[in-house]
Amino acid sequence: MIKYVVGFLFSPEMDKVVLIEKTHPDWQKGLLNGVGGKIEMDEEPNICMIREFEEEAGLKIDNWIEFADIIGKDYICHFFYSLSEKIFSVTTKTDEQIVIVDTLKIQFKMVDSNV
Protein backbone atom coordinates (compact mmCIF):
# COMPACT_ATOMS: atom_id res chain seq x y z
CA MET A 1 0.00 0.00 0.00
CA ILE A 2 1.34 3.45 -0.94
CA LYS A 3 0.88 6.10 1.75
CA TYR A 4 0.69 9.86 1.13
CA VAL A 5 0.20 13.12 3.01
CA VAL A 6 -1.35 16.38 1.79
CA GLY A 7 -1.34 19.58 3.83
CA PHE A 8 -3.06 22.96 3.64
CA LEU A 9 -1.40 25.87 5.45
CA PHE A 10 -3.88 28.66 6.16
CA SER A 11 -3.41 32.19 7.41
CA PRO A 12 -4.77 32.67 10.98
CA GLU A 13 -7.91 34.29 9.51
CA MET A 14 -8.26 31.35 7.06
CA ASP A 15 -8.60 33.79 4.16
CA LYS A 16 -5.37 32.57 2.46
CA VAL A 17 -4.03 29.07 1.82
CA VAL A 18 -0.74 27.70 0.50
CA LEU A 19 -1.15 25.43 -2.54
CA ILE A 20 1.20 23.93 -5.12
CA GLU A 21 0.75 24.15 -8.89
CA LYS A 22 1.17 20.59 -10.10
CA THR A 23 3.31 19.66 -13.10
CA HIS A 24 3.13 15.91 -12.47
CA PRO A 25 1.61 13.38 -12.60
CA ASP A 26 -0.05 14.19 -15.92
CA TRP A 27 -3.60 13.93 -14.55
CA GLN A 28 -2.80 16.76 -12.07
CA LYS A 29 -0.78 18.97 -14.45
CA GLY A 30 -1.87 22.61 -14.21
CA LEU A 31 -4.08 22.04 -11.16
CA LEU A 32 -3.57 23.36 -7.65
CA ASN A 33 -3.26 20.92 -4.76
CA GLY A 34 -2.17 20.85 -1.16
CA VAL A 35 1.52 20.36 -0.45
CA GLY A 36 2.62 16.80 0.26
CA GLY A 37 4.11 13.56 -0.94
CA LYS A 38 4.86 9.93 -0.18
CA ILE A 39 5.38 8.67 3.34
CA GLU A 40 8.75 6.93 3.70
CA MET A 41 9.15 3.46 5.23
CA ASP A 42 8.42 3.52 9.00
CA GLU A 43 7.66 7.28 8.91
CA GLU A 44 4.62 8.59 10.79
CA PRO A 45 2.19 10.67 8.69
CA ASN A 46 2.57 13.84 10.82
CA ILE A 47 6.40 13.64 10.60
CA CYS A 48 6.14 13.17 6.84
CA MET A 49 3.87 16.22 6.62
CA ILE A 50 6.45 18.37 8.44
CA ARG A 51 9.24 17.07 6.17
CA GLU A 52 7.34 17.38 2.87
CA PHE A 53 6.13 20.91 3.57
CA GLU A 54 9.64 22.06 4.47
CA GLU A 55 11.12 20.35 1.37
CA GLU A 56 8.55 21.85 -1.02
CA ALA A 57 7.63 25.18 0.59
CA GLY A 58 10.77 25.98 2.60
CA LEU A 59 8.98 26.41 5.90
CA LYS A 60 8.98 24.12 8.94
CA ILE A 61 5.48 23.88 10.40
CA ASP A 62 5.20 21.60 13.43
CA ASN A 63 1.52 21.89 14.35
CA TRP A 64 -0.27 19.96 11.59
CA ILE A 65 -3.73 18.62 12.43
CA GLU A 66 -4.99 15.55 10.60
CA PHE A 67 -8.59 15.99 9.51
CA ALA A 68 -9.31 13.25 6.96
CA ASP A 69 -8.04 10.07 5.32
CA ILE A 70 -8.91 8.74 1.90
CA ILE A 71 -8.39 5.02 1.54
CA GLY A 72 -8.24 3.30 -1.85
CA LYS A 73 -7.56 -0.31 -2.72
CA ASP A 74 -3.79 0.30 -2.92
CA TYR A 75 -3.25 3.66 -1.20
CA ILE A 76 -4.07 5.83 1.78
CA CYS A 77 -3.82 9.61 1.83
CA HIS A 78 -3.72 11.52 5.12
CA PHE A 79 -4.94 15.14 4.96
CA PHE A 80 -3.68 17.85 7.31
CA TYR A 81 -4.17 21.56 7.94
CA SER A 82 -2.39 24.18 9.99
CA LEU A 83 -2.80 27.89 10.73
CA SER A 84 0.23 30.17 10.84
CA GLU A 85 1.16 33.82 10.48
CA LYS A 86 4.34 32.48 8.76
CA ILE A 87 2.27 31.76 5.62
CA PHE A 88 3.88 34.62 3.69
CA SER A 89 7.36 33.14 4.28
CA VAL A 90 6.80 30.15 1.99
CA THR A 91 9.09 29.76 -1.03
CA THR A 92 9.17 27.38 -3.98
CA LYS A 93 11.81 24.67 -3.44
CA THR A 94 10.97 22.23 -6.26
CA ASP A 95 9.95 22.33 -9.92
CA GLU A 96 6.33 22.88 -8.82
CA GLN A 97 5.38 26.48 -7.94
CA ILE A 98 4.15 27.30 -4.42
CA VAL A 99 1.31 29.84 -4.45
CA ILE A 100 -0.77 31.63 -1.82
CA VAL A 101 -4.43 31.72 -2.82
CA ASP A 102 -7.40 33.71 -1.52
CA THR A 103 -9.73 31.04 -0.09
CA LEU A 104 -12.82 32.87 -1.35
CA LYS A 105 -11.59 32.56 -4.95
CA ILE A 106 -10.92 28.82 -4.97
CA GLN A 107 -12.83 26.80 -7.54
CA PHE A 108 -13.02 23.05 -6.99
CA LYS A 109 -12.70 20.44 -9.70
CA MET A 110 -13.04 16.71 -9.21
CA VAL A 111 -10.40 14.82 -11.18
CA ASP A 112 -10.41 11.11 -11.92
CA SER A 113 -6.88 9.80 -11.35
CA ASN A 114 -7.62 6.78 -13.56
CA VAL A 115 -7.72 8.95 -16.68
N, CA, C and O of each residue as an XYZ file, in Angstrom:
460
protein
N       0.846     -1.179      0.000
C       0.000      0.000      0.000
C       0.893      1.245      0.000
O       1.826      1.344      0.797
N       0.604      2.185     -0.890
C       1.340      3.452     -0.941
C       0.639      4.432     -0.006
O      -0.588      4.533      0.001
N       1.432      5.151      0.779
C       0.882      6.098      1.748
C       1.348      7.506      1.400
O       2.513      7.722      1.064
N       0.421      8.465      1.485
C       0.691      9.857      1.135
C       0.208     10.792      2.240
O      -0.600     10.421      3.092
N       0.731     12.020      2.195
C       0.200     13.122      3.007
C      -0.056     14.308      2.099
O       0.624     14.491      1.090
N      -1.051     15.118      2.470
C      -1.351     16.381      1.792
C      -1.701     17.388      2.877
O      -2.508     17.098      3.761
N      -1.089     18.584      2.811
C      -1.344     19.585      3.826
C      -1.744     20.927      3.250
O      -1.312     21.314      2.164
N      -2.585     21.632      4.007
C      -3.065     22.960      3.636
C      -2.705     23.924      4.754
O      -3.250     23.835      5.855
N      -1.783     24.850      4.475
C      -1.400     25.869      5.453
C      -2.244     27.108      5.215
O      -2.207     27.700      4.137
N      -3.013     27.500      6.241
C      -3.883     28.663      6.164
C      -3.311     29.815      6.976
O      -2.561     29.612      7.932
N      -3.677     31.020      6.580
C      -3.408     32.190      7.413
C      -4.287     32.066      8.663
O      -5.282     31.341      8.635
N      -3.945     32.755      9.758
C      -4.766     32.665     10.978
C      -6.236     33.015     10.761
O      -7.105     32.482     11.451
N      -6.523     33.902      9.813
C      -7.910     34.290      9.510
C      -8.587     33.312      8.554
O      -9.784     33.422      8.289
N      -7.813     32.352      8.036
C      -8.261     31.346      7.062
C      -8.723     31.968      5.746
O      -9.517     31.366      5.023
N      -8.235     33.162      5.432
C      -8.599     33.789      4.160
C      -7.565     33.542      3.062
O      -7.790     33.903      1.907
N      -6.428     32.924      3.417
C      -5.371     32.573      2.465
C      -4.942     31.134      2.744
O      -4.994     30.666      3.881
N      -4.513     30.438      1.677
C      -4.029     29.068      1.820
C      -2.850     28.849      0.869
O      -2.823     29.373     -0.245
N      -1.886     28.070      1.334
C      -0.739     27.702      0.497
C      -1.116     26.467     -0.316
O      -1.574     25.464      0.231
N      -0.916     26.559     -1.642
C      -1.152     25.431     -2.543
C       0.062     25.269     -3.442
O       0.945     26.127     -3.458
N       0.108     24.188     -4.181
C       1.198     23.930     -5.116
C       0.606     23.699     -6.497
O      -0.371     22.965     -6.647
N       1.203     24.331     -7.510
C       0.747     24.150     -8.888
C       1.430     22.919     -9.459
O       2.644     22.906     -9.659
N       0.643     21.890     -9.717
C       1.167     20.592    -10.105
C       1.663     20.573    -11.557
O       1.034     21.132    -12.455
N       2.796     19.921    -11.754
C       3.314     19.656    -13.100
C       3.324     18.155    -13.378
O       3.475     17.735    -14.525
N       3.167     17.360    -12.347
C       3.133     15.905    -12.472
C       2.372     15.336    -11.288
O       2.331     15.986    -10.243
N       1.775     14.176    -11.389
C       1.606     13.380    -12.599
C       0.721     14.091    -13.624
O       0.106     15.115    -13.328
N       0.669     13.535    -14.819
C      -0.046     14.191    -15.924
C      -1.488     14.543    -15.588
O      -1.979     15.592    -16.004
N      -2.178     13.675    -14.835
C      -3.596     13.934    -14.551
C      -3.789     15.111    -13.601
O      -4.909     15.601    -13.458
N      -2.712     15.581    -12.941
C      -2.800     16.757    -12.066
C      -2.158     18.004    -12.690
O      -2.246     19.090    -12.117
N      -1.524     17.864    -13.837
C      -0.784     18.969    -14.454
C      -1.674     20.207    -14.612
O      -2.772     20.140    -15.164
N      -1.160     21.348    -14.103
C      -1.871     22.613    -14.210
C      -2.895     22.869    -13.113
O      -3.473     23.954    -13.048
N      -3.125     21.885    -12.251
C      -4.080     22.043    -11.159
C      -3.362     22.458     -9.879
O      -2.156     22.255     -9.735
N      -4.106     23.031     -8.967
C      -3.574     23.360     -7.645
C      -3.933     22.241     -6.679
O      -5.001     21.637     -6.777
N      -3.024     21.974     -5.745
C      -3.258     20.925     -4.764
C      -2.611     21.355     -3.461
O      -1.860     22.329     -3.429
N      -2.896     20.640     -2.397
C      -2.167     20.845     -1.163
C      -0.735     20.368     -1.335
O      -0.417     19.664     -2.293
N       0.114     20.747     -0.416
C       1.522     20.357     -0.453
C       1.662     19.000      0.225
O       1.064     18.773      1.277
N       2.439     18.098     -0.358
C       2.623     16.797      0.262
C       3.459     15.856     -0.560
O       4.192     16.269     -1.458
N       3.340     14.569     -0.239
C       4.115     13.561     -0.943
C       3.975     12.206     -0.289
O       3.082     11.977      0.525
N       4.889     11.299     -0.666
C       4.856      9.928     -0.176
C       5.479      9.822      1.214
O       6.473     10.474      1.533
N       4.861      8.988      2.009
C       5.381      8.669      3.337
C       6.492      7.621      3.163
O       6.305      6.615      2.480
N       7.632      7.868      3.780
C       8.746      6.931      3.699
C       8.528      5.756      4.652
O       7.718      5.832      5.576
N       9.257      4.678      4.414
C       9.147      3.461      5.232
C       9.313      3.795      6.712
O      10.267      4.475      7.090
N       8.399      3.327      7.543
C       8.419      3.515      8.997
C       8.277      4.974      9.442
O       8.553      5.284     10.601
N       7.857      5.867      8.555
C       7.663      7.282      8.909
C       6.206      7.495      9.313
O       5.302      6.969      8.663
N       5.975      8.244     10.358
C       4.625      8.587     10.787
C       4.070      9.685      9.871
O       4.827     10.544      9.420
N       2.763      9.671      9.590
C       2.188     10.674      8.695
C       2.475     12.116      9.113
O       2.810     12.939      8.261
N       2.352     12.444     10.406
C       2.573     13.835     10.823
C       4.033     14.256     10.630
O       4.297     15.412     10.299
N       4.982     13.339     10.831
C       6.395     13.636     10.604
C       6.651     13.836      9.114
O       7.410     14.722      8.722
N       6.022     13.018      8.295
C       6.140     13.172      6.842
C       5.589     14.523      6.400
O       6.171     15.183      5.539
N       4.468     14.932      6.988
C       3.870     16.216      6.617
C       4.827     17.363      6.927
O       4.983     18.270      6.110
N       5.461     17.338      8.076
C       6.445     18.370      8.441
C       7.580     18.379      7.417
O       7.967     19.437      6.922
N       8.113     17.194      7.102
C       9.236     17.072      6.168
C       8.861     17.534      4.758
O       9.582     18.325      4.150
N       7.738     17.041      4.245
C       7.335     17.376      2.875
C       7.084     18.880      2.710
O       7.492     19.475      1.712
N       6.414     19.486      3.691
C       6.127     20.914      3.570
C       7.427     21.721      3.576
O       7.571     22.673      2.810
N       8.355     21.347      4.425
C       9.635     22.059      4.468
C      10.421     21.852      3.170
O      11.035     22.793      2.666
N      10.409     20.627      2.624
C      11.116     20.349      1.366
C      10.532     21.108      0.187
O      11.275     21.566     -0.681
N       9.206     21.250      0.141
C       8.553     21.845     -1.022
C       8.264     23.334     -0.866
O       8.254     24.068     -1.854
N       8.030     23.786      0.366
C       7.634     25.185      0.589
C       8.633     25.957      1.445
O       8.437     27.144      1.704
N       9.700     25.294      1.886
C      10.773     25.977      2.597
C      10.446     26.476      3.981
O      11.119     27.370      4.494
N       9.422     25.914      4.596
C       8.985     26.407      5.902
C       8.661     25.214      6.803
O       7.894     24.329      6.425
N       9.254     25.203      7.994
C       8.975     24.117      8.944
C       7.770     24.499      9.794
O       7.802     25.459     10.564
N       6.711     23.720      9.632
C       5.481     23.884     10.405
C       5.314     22.614     11.225
O       5.235     21.518     10.670
N       5.261     22.757     12.541
C       5.201     21.595     13.430
C       3.801     21.229     13.903
O       3.600     20.133     14.424
N       2.839     22.114     13.734
C       1.519     21.889     14.352
C       0.446     21.497     13.333
O      -0.608     22.130     13.266
N       0.709     20.459     12.546
C      -0.273     19.959     11.587
C      -1.361     19.167     12.310
O      -1.082     18.423     13.250
N      -2.594     19.335     11.864
C      -3.735     18.619     12.433
C      -4.337     17.744     11.338
O      -4.739     18.243     10.287
N      -4.397     16.449     11.585
C      -4.987     15.546     10.596
C      -6.506     15.653     10.677
O      -7.091     15.581     11.758
N      -7.137     15.829      9.504
C      -8.591     15.991      9.509
C      -9.330     14.982      8.639
O     -10.555     14.887      8.723
N      -8.624     14.230      7.809
C      -9.311     13.251      6.957
C      -8.307     12.262      6.392
O      -7.118     12.560      6.270
N      -8.803     11.083      6.048
C      -8.037     10.073      5.324
C      -8.893      9.611      4.160
O     -10.108      9.457      4.285
N      -8.244      9.391      3.030
C      -8.913      8.743      1.903
C      -8.192      7.421      1.690
O      -6.970      7.379      1.548
N      -8.968      6.347      1.670
C      -8.389      5.016      1.542
C      -8.890      4.391      0.245
O     -10.094      4.260      0.024
N      -7.937      4.009     -0.608
C      -8.242      3.295     -1.848
C      -7.781      1.860     -1.733
O      -7.293      1.441     -0.683
N      -7.933      1.109     -2.800
C      -7.562     -0.309     -2.719
C      -6.054     -0.504     -2.574
O      -5.620     -1.526     -2.043
N      -5.245      0.455     -3.036
C      -3.794      0.305     -2.924
C      -3.095      1.547     -2.374
O      -1.877      1.679     -2.501
N      -3.859      2.457     -1.764
C      -3.251      3.663     -1.204
C      -4.062      4.196     -0.035
O      -5.233      3.860      0.149
N      -3.398      5.038      0.749
C      -4.073      5.832      1.777
C      -3.451      7.216      1.737
O      -2.233      7.355      1.625
N      -4.288      8.236      1.829
C      -3.817      9.613      1.829
C      -4.337     10.303      3.087
O      -5.541     10.365      3.332
N      -3.392     10.822      3.880
C      -3.717     11.525      5.116
C      -3.732     13.024      4.820
O      -2.779     13.553      4.247
N      -4.804     13.708      5.207
C      -4.944     15.139      4.956
C      -4.779     15.924      6.256
O      -5.322     15.558      7.298
N      -4.009     17.018      6.165
C      -3.680     17.853      7.310
C      -3.970     19.316      7.012
O      -4.048     19.726      5.853
N      -4.131     20.102      8.081
C      -4.174     21.559      7.945
C      -3.424     22.171      9.117
O      -3.222     21.536     10.153
N      -3.019     23.414      8.928
C      -2.389     24.178      9.993
C      -2.670     25.651      9.748
O      -2.909     26.065      8.613
N      -2.642     26.439     10.812
C      -2.798     27.889     10.731
C      -1.494     28.521     11.188
O      -0.930     28.120     12.207
N      -1.007     29.515     10.432
C       0.234     30.171     10.838
C       0.356     31.546     10.201
O       0.013     31.751      9.037
N       0.861     32.491     11.008
C       1.162     33.819     10.477
C       2.418     33.774      9.607
O       2.737     34.764      8.949
N       3.141     32.647      9.589
C       4.337     32.481      8.756
C       4.002     32.190      7.296
O       4.906     32.002      6.481
N       2.722     32.150      6.961
C       2.272     31.762      5.625
C       2.976     32.542      4.508
O       3.239     31.986      3.441
N       3.278     33.803      4.738
C       3.878     34.618      3.685
C       5.388     34.413      3.576
O       6.051     35.099      2.797
N       5.934     33.477      4.350
C       7.360     33.136      4.284
C       7.631     31.906      3.423
O       8.780     31.483      3.297
N       6.590     31.328      2.832
C       6.801     30.149      1.992
C       7.570     30.525      0.726
O       7.454     31.644      0.226
N       8.351     29.579      0.220
C       9.090     29.760     -1.028
C       9.046     28.461     -1.816
O       8.919     27.382     -1.235
N       9.148     28.559     -3.114
C       9.173     27.382     -3.979
C      10.537     26.718     -3.889
O      11.561     27.369     -4.096
N      10.559     25.423     -3.581
C      11.809     24.674     -3.438
C      11.946     23.531     -4.435
O      12.966     22.841     -4.445
N      10.933     23.322     -5.274
C      10.968     22.227     -6.255
C      10.580     22.794     -7.624
O      10.481     24.009     -7.797
N      10.366     21.910     -8.581
C       9.949     22.330     -9.922
C       8.464     22.685     -9.990
O       7.974     23.094    -11.043
N       7.746     22.532     -8.873
C       6.330     22.884     -8.824
C       6.173     24.148     -7.975
O       6.661     24.216     -6.847
N       5.486     25.145     -8.534
C       5.376     26.478     -7.938
C       4.458     26.494     -6.717
O       3.331     26.001     -6.765
N       4.961     27.072     -5.621
C       4.153     27.298     -4.420
C       3.416     28.624     -4.601
O       4.014     29.625     -4.995
N       2.109     28.624     -4.311
C       1.309     29.843     -4.448
C       0.461     30.041     -3.190
O       0.108     29.083     -2.502
N       0.148     31.292     -2.909
C      -0.774     31.634     -1.822
C      -2.057     32.124     -2.485
O      -2.036     33.058     -3.288
N      -3.170     31.487     -2.142
C      -4.435     31.717     -2.819
C      -5.464     32.259     -1.829
O      -5.515     31.833     -0.675
N      -6.276     33.196     -2.291
C      -7.404     33.709     -1.518
C      -8.458     32.606     -1.440
O      -8.954     32.155     -2.473
N      -8.804     32.170     -0.240
C      -9.729     31.040     -0.089
C     -11.111     31.306     -0.688
O     -11.806     30.365     -1.070
N     -11.512     32.559     -0.773
C     -12.821     32.871     -1.348
C     -12.842     32.759     -2.865
O     -13.914     32.784     -3.471
N     -11.673     32.635     -3.486
C     -11.595     32.563     -4.948
C     -11.279     31.164     -5.452
O     -11.075     30.974     -6.651
N     -11.237     30.189     -4.564
C     -10.922     28.819     -4.965
C     -12.112     28.192     -5.671
O     -13.248     28.271     -5.203
N     -11.827     27.567     -6.808
C     -12.830     26.800     -7.536
C     -12.408     25.340     -7.485
O     -11.251     25.016     -7.755
N     -13.331     24.464     -7.142
C     -13.018     23.047     -6.990
C     -13.343     22.280     -8.252
O     -14.321     22.564     -8.943
N     -12.495     21.290     -8.540
C     -12.704     20.443     -9.699
C     -12.375     19.024     -9.281
O     -11.287     18.763     -8.767
N     -13.296     18.114     -9.495
C     -13.044     16.707     -9.208
C     -12.309     16.124    -10.401
O     -12.718     16.316    -11.546
N     -11.215     15.405    -10.128
C     -10.396     14.818    -11.180
C     -10.301     13.327    -10.951
O     -10.031     12.882     -9.835
N     -10.521     12.550    -11.997
C     -10.408     11.106    -11.917
C      -8.966     10.726    -12.189
O      -8.465     10.942    -13.292
N      -8.293     10.165    -11.199
C      -6.880      9.802    -11.351
C      -6.673      8.610    -12.255
O      -5.533      8.284    -12.587
N      -7.743      7.950    -12.665
C      -7.625      6.783    -13.561
C      -7.637      7.169    -15.024
O      -7.623      6.305    -15.901
N      -7.664      8.471    -15.291
C      -7.720      8.945    -16.677
C      -6.357      8.791    -17.316
O      -6.181      9.131    -18.486
